[in-house]
């Protein structure tokens, strides 16, 4: 081999080693700075509490702070817009829920595609909803609720707004049970419970977390759970699936990153998230918040999101829902 050829080979070999070494070092060094975790709801709510629980544990495991950043508004699409435009470097994530998928299909102007604009990291939890009634009503079961609805009387049910998961859960229930009720949308969940307890409304859809304390105090009665899985702290709550087989309309919480994020970072985040969700202390904290920890891989989440988007989109069209 000529001296010139030997020199060229050496240069190429050295260059390759430098490139490979740099890539390996980058993967090993991630995360090299704090990570921000977007939440599409205001501080103090259920999603915020879950995000902070996960952020704290991820930070401890990864040796870098994971800072929760609240970007509330427009059914979490404000946060979704921020995520879609963030650098795809693994340092901006979002704890999203099913409302993001619904809004993306119900709103005219959304800057992102829920399946194309983000990389899935993994599932976090299921947040069951409840069908609750005022204890003074004669309705004690789902079947009795259906009988009232079929009797020709206007049976009002309240939710936290048009196009929310709460609203679409009842649209799904009505389609399955072949009944019709009258929707009364509120501007937020915080206004619903006082009116349900006070008897101004007979039926409402509220989160399991919100219903737990009120039922224990005897102020409301839960007649149905939108998840097929029973809750540890309320084992007597009846899944709607016991009445309508296959029924499942619970919001899912999951972690997303901007599309095109480094695979090494996504793999690390997936592993660390599943490790955090396996921790008994985290499981206990989430369970007390009325959610069911449900760690899942990025591949499983991608599959579930495709199915969810198709289901919610169908319900949005069926109910003729359009959000501004």
C-alpha positions as CSV (number, residue, x, y, z in Angstrom):
1,X,0.0,0.0,0.0
2,X,1.4,3.4,-0.9
3,X,2.2,5.9,1.7
4,X,-0.5,8.3,0.3
5,X,-3.1,5.6,0.5
6,X,-2.1,4.6,4.0
7,X,-2.3,8.2,5.1
8,X,-5.8,8.6,3.6
9,X,-7.0,5.4,5.3
10,X,-5.7,6.6,8.6
11,X,-7.5,10.0,8.2
12,X,-10.8,8.3,7.3
13,X,-10.5,5.9,10.2
14,X,-9.7,8.7,12.7
15,X,-12.6,10.8,11.4
16,X,-15.1,7.9,11.8
17,X,-13.9,7.2,15.3
18,X,-14.4,10.8,16.2
19,X,-17.9,10.9,14.8
20,X,-18.9,7.6,16.4
21,X,-17.3,8.7,19.7
22,X,-19.2,12.0,19.6
23,X,-22.5,10.2,19.0
24,X,-21.9,7.8,21.8
25,X,-20.9,10.6,24.2
26,X,-24.0,12.6,23.3
27,X,-26.2,9.6,24.0
28,X,-24.5,9.0,27.3
29,X,-24.6,12.6,28.3
30,X,-28.4,13.1,27.8
31,X,-29.8,14.8,29.6
32,X,-27.1,17.5,29.9
33,X,-29.5,20.2,31.1
34,X,-32.9,20.6,32.7
35,X,-36.0,19.2,30.8
36,X,-39.3,21.1,30.7
37,X,-42.5,19.2,30.9
38,X,-45.5,21.0,29.4
39,X,-49.0,20.6,30.9
40,X,-52.0,21.9,29.1
41,X,-53.9,22.7,32.3
42,X,-53.6,25.2,35.1
43,X,-51.5,24.6,38.2
44,X,-53.3,22.8,41.1
45,X,-55.5,20.5,39.0
46,X,-55.3,16.8,38.6
47,X,-53.1,16.7,35.5
48,X,-50.7,19.2,37.1
49,X,-50.4,17.1,40.2
50,X,-49.7,14.0,38.2
51,X,-47.1,15.8,36.1
52,X,-45.3,17.1,39.2
53,X,-45.2,13.6,40.7
54,X,-43.7,12.2,37.5
55,X,-41.3,15.1,37.0
56,X,-39.9,14.8,40.5
57,X,-39.2,11.1,40.1
58,X,-37.7,11.4,36.6
59,X,-35.5,14.2,37.8
60,X,-34.1,12.0,40.6
61,X,-33.5,9.1,38.3
62,X,-31.9,11.1,35.4
63,X,-29.8,13.5,37.5
64,X,-31.4,16.6,35.9
65,X,-34.3,18.8,36.9
66,X,-37.6,18.2,35.1
67,X,-39.5,21.5,35.3
68,X,-43.3,21.5,34.9
69,X,-44.5,24.4,32.8
70,X,-48.2,25.0,32.7
71,X,-49.6,26.2,29.4
72,X,-53.4,26.1,29.9
73,X,-56.0,26.9,27.3
74,X,-58.1,25.6,24.4
75,X,-58.4,22.0,25.7
76,X,-54.6,21.7,26.0
77,X,-54.0,22.7,22.4
78,X,-52.0,25.7,23.6
79,X,-49.5,23.4,25.1
80,X,-49.7,21.1,22.1
81,X,-48.8,24.1,19.8
82,X,-45.8,24.9,22.0
83,X,-44.6,21.3,21.9
84,X,-45.0,21.0,18.1
85,X,-42.8,24.1,17.6
86,X,-40.2,23.2,20.2
87,X,-36.7,22.0,19.2
88,X,-36.7,18.3,18.7
89,X,-33.8,17.7,21.0
90,X,-35.4,15.8,23.9
91,X,-35.5,18.7,26.2
92,X,-39.2,19.7,25.8
93,X,-41.9,17.1,26.6
94,X,-45.6,17.2,27.3
95,X,-47.8,15.2,29.7
96,X,-50.9,15.1,27.4
97,X,-54.2,13.6,27.7
98,X,-57.1,12.5,25.5
99,X,-58.5,16.1,25.3
100,X,-55.6,17.0,23.1
101,X,-56.7,14.3,20.6
102,X,-60.3,15.4,20.7
103,X,-59.6,19.1,20.3
104,X,-57.3,18.4,17.3
105,X,-60.3,16.8,15.5
106,X,-63.0,19.2,16.7
107,X,-61.3,22.6,16.3
108,X,-61.0,24.4,12.9
109,X,-57.6,25.9,13.6
110,X,-55.0,23.6,15.1
111,X,-51.4,23.9,14.2
112,X,-50.5,20.3,14.7
113,X,-51.5,16.7,13.8
114,X,-51.8,14.6,16.9
115,X,-50.3,11.6,15.2
116,X,-47.7,13.2,13.0
117,X,-46.4,16.2,15.0
118,X,-45.2,14.2,18.1
119,X,-43.1,11.3,19.0
120,X,-44.7,9.0,21.6
121,X,-42.7,8.2,24.7
122,X,-45.1,6.1,26.7
123,X,-48.4,5.8,28.6
124,X,-48.6,7.1,32.1
125,X,-52.1,6.5,33.5
126,X,-55.8,6.1,32.9
127,X,-58.0,8.8,34.6
128,X,-61.5,7.2,35.0
129,X,-64.6,9.4,35.0
130,X,-67.7,8.8,36.9
131,X,-71.4,9.1,36.3
132,X,-72.7,10.7,39.5
133,X,-76.2,11.6,40.7
134,X,-77.7,13.6,43.5
135,X,-78.6,11.2,46.3
136,X,-82.1,12.6,46.4
137,X,-82.9,11.4,42.9
138,X,-84.6,8.0,42.5
139,X,-81.8,7.0,40.1
140,X,-79.6,4.4,41.8
141,X,-78.3,2.4,38.8
142,X,-77.3,2.9,35.2
143,X,-80.3,0.9,34.1
144,X,-82.6,3.2,36.0
145,X,-81.0,6.2,34.4
146,X,-81.7,4.7,31.0
147,X,-85.3,4.0,31.9
148,X,-85.8,7.7,32.9
149,X,-84.2,8.8,29.6
150,X,-86.4,6.5,27.6
151,X,-89.6,7.6,29.5
152,X,-89.7,10.8,27.5
153,X,-88.6,13.0,30.3
154,X,-85.7,15.4,29.7
155,X,-82.9,14.0,31.8
156,X,-80.2,16.6,32.2
157,X,-76.5,15.7,32.6
158,X,-73.7,18.2,33.2
159,X,-70.1,18.1,32.0
160,X,-67.2,20.4,32.1
161,X,-67.8,21.6,28.5
162,X,-68.7,20.8,24.9
163,X,-66.2,18.5,23.2
164,X,-64.5,17.4,26.5
165,X,-63.8,13.7,27.2
166,X,-66.6,13.9,29.7
167,X,-69.1,15.0,27.0
168,X,-68.0,12.4,24.5
169,X,-68.0,9.7,27.1
170,X,-71.8,10.3,27.5
171,X,-72.3,10.6,23.7
172,X,-70.6,7.1,23.5
173,X,-72.8,5.8,26.3
174,X,-76.0,7.1,24.7
175,X,-75.1,5.6,21.3
176,X,-74.4,2.2,23.0
177,X,-77.5,2.3,25.2
178,X,-79.8,3.8,22.5
179,X,-81.0,6.6,24.8
180,X,-80.9,10.4,24.7
181,X,-80.2,12.9,27.5
182,X,-79.9,16.6,27.5
183,X,-76.4,18.0,27.8
184,X,-75.8,21.0,30.1
185,X,-72.2,22.2,29.5
186,X,-70.4,24.1,32.3
187,X,-67.3,26.2,31.9
188,X,-65.3,23.9,34.2
189,X,-65.5,21.0,36.6
190,X,-65.3,23.2,39.7
191,X,-68.8,24.6,39.1
192,X,-70.5,21.2,38.6
193,X,-70.1,19.5,42.0
194,X,-71.8,22.3,44.0
195,X,-74.8,22.2,41.7
196,X,-75.0,18.4,41.7
197,X,-74.8,18.4,45.5
198,X,-77.3,21.2,45.7
199,X,-79.8,19.4,43.5
200,X,-79.8,21.9,40.6
201,X,-78.7,19.1,38.3
202,X,-79.6,15.4,38.6
203,X,-76.7,13.8,36.8
204,X,-73.1,14.8,36.1
205,X,-69.9,13.5,34.8
206,X,-66.9,14.2,37.1
207,X,-63.5,12.8,37.6
208,X,-63.0,9.8,39.9
209,X,-60.6,12.0,42.0
210,X,-63.3,14.7,42.5
211,X,-66.0,12.1,43.2
212,X,-64.2,10.1,45.9
213,X,-64.3,12.6,48.7
214,X,-67.9,13.8,47.9
215,X,-69.3,10.3,47.9
216,X,-67.6,9.3,51.1
217,X,-69.3,12.4,52.7
218,X,-72.7,11.2,51.3
219,X,-73.1,14.2,49.1
220,X,-73.3,12.4,45.8
221,X,-73.9,8.8,44.5
222,X,-71.6,7.3,41.9
223,X,-73.5,4.9,39.6
224,X,-71.0,4.2,36.9
225,X,-67.3,4.2,36.1
226,X,-66.1,4.9,32.5
227,X,-63.1,2.6,32.9
228,X,-63.5,-1.2,32.7
229,X,-61.0,-1.4,35.6
230,X,-62.2,-0.9,39.1
231,X,-60.5,1.6,41.4
232,X,-58.7,0.4,44.5
233,X,-60.2,3.2,46.7
234,X,-63.7,2.6,45.4
235,X,-64.1,-1.1,44.6
236,X,-67.9,-0.8,44.8
237,X,-68.1,1.5,41.8
238,X,-69.6,-0.3,38.9
239,X,-67.8,-0.1,35.5
240,X,-70.2,0.9,32.7
241,X,-68.7,-2.1,30.8
242,X,-70.6,-4.4,33.2
243,X,-73.8,-3.0,31.6
244,X,-72.5,-2.1,28.1
245,X,-69.8,-4.7,27.3
246,X,-66.6,-3.2,25.9
247,X,-67.4,0.3,27.1
248,X,-64.2,2.3,27.8
249,X,-64.2,6.1,27.6
250,X,-61.6,7.1,30.2
251,X,-59.0,9.8,29.5
252,X,-55.5,8.5,28.9
253,X,-52.4,10.4,30.1
254,X,-49.2,10.0,28.1
255,X,-45.8,11.5,27.4
256,X,-45.0,13.1,24.0
257,X,-41.9,14.8,22.5
258,X,-41.7,16.8,19.3
259,X,-41.5,14.7,16.1
260,X,-38.0,13.9,15.0
261,X,-36.5,13.9,18.6
262,X,-33.2,11.9,19.0
263,X,-33.9,8.2,19.3
264,X,-31.4,7.8,22.1
265,X,-33.2,10.4,24.1
266,X,-36.6,8.9,23.4
267,X,-35.4,5.4,24.5
268,X,-33.9,6.8,27.7
269,X,-37.1,8.7,28.5
270,X,-39.2,5.6,27.8
271,X,-37.1,3.5,30.1
272,X,-37.0,6.1,32.9
273,X,-40.7,6.8,32.7
274,X,-41.6,3.1,33.0
275,X,-39.1,2.8,35.9
276,X,-40.8,5.8,37.7
277,X,-44.2,4.3,37.2
278,X,-43.1,1.0,38.7
279,X,-42.1,2.8,41.9
280,X,-44.4,1.9,44.8
281,X,-44.4,5.5,46.1
282,X,-45.4,6.9,42.7
283,X,-48.1,4.2,42.3
284,X,-49.5,5.1,45.7
285,X,-49.5,8.9,45.0
286,X,-51.2,8.4,41.6
287,X,-53.8,6.0,43.0
288,X,-54.8,8.5,45.7
289,X,-55.3,11.0,43.0
290,X,-58.0,8.8,41.4
291,X,-56.0,7.5,38.5
292,X,-54.8,4.1,37.5
293,X,-51.0,3.9,36.7
294,X,-50.7,2.4,33.3
295,X,-47.1,2.4,32.1
296,X,-46.7,1.4,28.4
297,X,-44.0,1.4,25.7
298,X,-43.7,3.9,22.9
299,X,-44.9,1.3,20.4
300,X,-48.0,0.5,22.5
301,X,-48.8,4.2,22.9
302,X,-48.5,4.8,19.2
303,X,-51.0,2.0,18.5
304,X,-53.3,3.2,21.3
305,X,-53.2,6.8,20.0
306,X,-54.2,5.8,16.5
307,X,-57.2,3.8,17.9
308,X,-58.2,6.7,20.2
309,X,-58.0,9.4,17.5
310,X,-60.2,7.3,15.3
311,X,-62.7,6.7,18.1
312,X,-62.9,10.3,19.2
313,X,-63.1,11.6,15.7
314,X,-66.1,9.3,15.0
315,X,-67.8,10.6,18.2
316,X,-67.1,14.2,17.3
317,X,-68.7,13.7,13.9
318,X,-71.6,11.8,15.3
319,X,-72.4,14.5,17.9
320,X,-71.7,17.3,15.3
321,X,-69.2,19.0,17.6
322,X,-67.3,22.0,16.5
323,X,-65.0,23.9,18.8
324,X,-63.7,27.4,18.2
